[in-house]
Amino acid sequence: MVFNIQEHERNIFRTIQDTGRELQYPVYLVGGYVRDRLLSRKTVAKDIDVVCVGDGIEFAETLASKLIPRPHVVVYKRFGTAMIKHKDLIIEFVGARKESYQLTSRKPAVEKGSLEDDQNRRDFTINALAVSLNEDDFGQIIDPFNGLAHLEEKMIKTPLEPDKTFSDDPLRMMRAIRFSTQLGFTIEEETFLAIARNKERILIVSKERITAELEKIIMAKKPSTGFLLLFQSGLLEYIFPEMVALQGVEWRNNIGHKDNFYHTLEVLDNISVETDNIWLRWAAILHDIAKPPTKRFDPESGWTFHGHETLGSAMVPRIFKKMRLPLDHKMKYVQKLVFMHLRPIGLTNDRVTDSAVRRLLFDAGEDIDDLLTLCKADITSKNEGKVQKYKENYAVLFEKLKEVEEKDRLRNWQPPISGELIMQVFGLNPGREIGIIKMAIRDAILDGKIENTYDKAFAFMVEEAAKLGLSPK
């Protein structure tokens, strides 16, 4: 079978061919680019891996000298690889090699090898396909492990014995599940069983690498597929035990609660239809994360999870730190949405007041739209009538929010009277009186007691200060 090389890539591939002939190094395309092109994916990998049977760094430097403008060659001497950027492509070069592993590390000992050795070390048959760039068989596909058939069958399978493949480099277990999720492929039965058998080996992989793969699963079209595979294989218990704790239904007095693990997956899939914002997807994953420790049974009211939003918000920094996620404004954004995710549902009735809506707008600020997206995604039930009713209630709330927002302009609002002005008017130093007056002004505006204007707020400030025995200087 011949690989259909695109016209806009033909020139660079011919130049790679010329370089291989000059150095007398057979040269091949391998990896994700080959797989994605054969699958006719809309988003083909822009990173192209090139294997030469020779010195990869020498190959890259020789090739760079032939290109105009000459690209900078980034050399990774420790790994024997080099990378160049050419137009919109990132091309990485490596010499064909074979690898051997020690039990305590996923970093292999490397020695020079043949193309066959290099294909043997690949993670899956669909990633072990190679395309010749050599003059004699340009475009020919080399497929020693039936990768083409597995592409047709939509199957993930290791080229060699799966227990060894996963024990050598346990991150491949995460990659199997990630590819299955992204591509809609099935993991071959023995390959999946090997993941379950080797799950504890994931502990030798760095948290950063695990999280990078997990986030690719989270960003898939239907991320629940990957989380189910992680759960069924036992990997999730090692990489995200807090999420596993959500699973299960407990019954007392013939009263059961919903399975919060499967509910969370539904919410994640729901929100993934609406947004590619990974931090909003993380908020969906973590919104009920504190339900297990807050679960209580009351004989009269049944199962409760009081305070799970507050405890869940407190758990977010710990989970982010453990997973090596950023501890900056992104974490605070997720924390805020987890904390506030129950607020809007309390306002979805006909008796909701302008005051309550103003407070929601004020507290959510610029994140109000994302909060509402999360709350809509959180509507899950097998009772279609119940779901429809909730959606109708949210539609009413959206209109109310829009109406109040247009009237009061409270998104990212700050009260018209600052602490500095209070100190200046009353001749005060920083102290508790300033906070009391500021809070009173804010509440008065949010509760609709006074208009959101400087003049009304100033007059109200003088009244409140008088209650504290203060008068303008």
Beta strands, then each sheet from edge to edge (+ up, - down):
strand 1: 27-30
strand 2: 47-52
strand 3: 74-76
strand 4: 81-86
strand 5: 89-95
strand 6: 97-100
strand 7: 109-112
strand 8: 130-132
strand 9: 141-142
strand 10: 155-156
strand 11: 186-187
strand 12: 251-252
strand 13: 255-256
strand 14: 296-298
strand 15: 302-304
sheet 1: 3+ 4- 5+ 2+ 1- 8+ 9-
sheet 2: 6+ 7-
sheet 3: 10+ 11+
sheet 4: 12+ 13-
sheet 5: 14+ 15-
end
